[in-house]
Amino acid sequence: MNTIGGFFKVTLFGESHGPAIGAVVDGVPAGTLIDMDAIQNEMDRRAPGRAAYATARKEPDIPEILGGVKDGLATGAPIACLIRNKDARPQDYRSAFRPGHADWTAFVKYGGLESRSGGGRFSGRLTAGLVFAGAIAKACLAEKGVEIYGRIKAVAGEHDDIDLCLKDMEAYEELKRIAAKPFPAADEKEAVFLNAIAAAQKANDSVGGVIEAVCFGVPEGTGEPFFASVESNAAAMLFSIPAVKGVEFGRGFAIAAMRGSEANDPLIITEDGIATSMNNNGGVLGGIANGMPIIVRAAIKPTPSIAMPQQTVDPVTGAETTLSMEGRHDPCIAPRAAPVVEAGMAIVLLDLMMEGGLF
């Protein structure tokens, strides 16, 4: 499927080394301000070729609006966006399956008709359209006081010490500052993360990381039980982002090692009503937002495109071979994934709020 959402729908199209990629966003309320400067800022955060730790592929990622916007406002019709590929090099790719990529599974599913250059339809390049849609969703959510901030929580097994489940307001304010940095990591870990990425790049290898995003101001009651819960819908979205191999909320997998007396979030009375004194469950109970910040993490696997020789199979000859993936690749995808995770959460939350009559 190429479309996600029920009330706020996003369709992605295009291929990594084709003429263009893009998105169609349906469900944007008429009259919504479409701020192209704000959207471009989000696009630039994700775009390649901006730093030494990113791929050298140079793409301006300037969205062209084909419809759905008039005089800077949404018309209520689907908003179609085209993002032209300016630096595509399909000739850089051989016929052999690339280990860790979707080349093999796509070949099995589509019988060799799929575009394989740079991952084709399965490339992280397609997330540019997701960020475009997410920027619009963020603008809609901001009208209701909902804000989303993401950062690099870990790289190559090195984690920062910020624990947002403690509901430390100073940490929340620090997160907002970190998210605005070109390399969105805690100051004390920035050099550690960058050194780990540089070391992997020097060794013709790659490393993975973890992105943590926090969603503030989500109305309590957002989400439905079971199959349209905040967690199930968010997980479906985040697992749709290429390279994401794990998703957790609040304490996540660590909560399995806790006792109930530790994991439960005590309920308290505040000036604004009922709240919790901790946030181990990440702002969601029974799949429904409880008004606390929603905390989510996405595990990003090491970039599979590496120059180190790897064993594979060539579908043309049917023989085993080795492959070194030369060319332009991110030694770590995590730095560019933060705005994508934010965008994905914005799309999901707006859709759920619309479904629940909260928007």
Secondary structure, 3 states (H helix, E strand, C coil): CCEECCCCEEEEEECCCCCEEEEEEECCCCCCECCHHHHHHHHHHHCCCCCCCCCCCCCCCCCEEEECEECCEECCCCEEEEEECCCCCHHHCCCCCCCCCCHHHHHHHHCCCCCCHHHHHHCHHHHHHHHHHHHHHHHHHHCCCCEEEEEEEEECCEECCCCHHHCCHHHHHHHHHHHCCCCCECHHHHHHHHHHHHHHHHCCCCCCEEEEEEEECCCCCCCCCHHHCHHHHHHHHHCCCCCEEEEEECCHHHHHHCCHHHHCCCEEEECCEEEECCCCCCCEECCEECCCCEEEEEEECCCCCCCCCEEEEECCCCEEEEECCCCCCCCCCHHHHHHHHHHHHHHHHHHHHHHCCCC
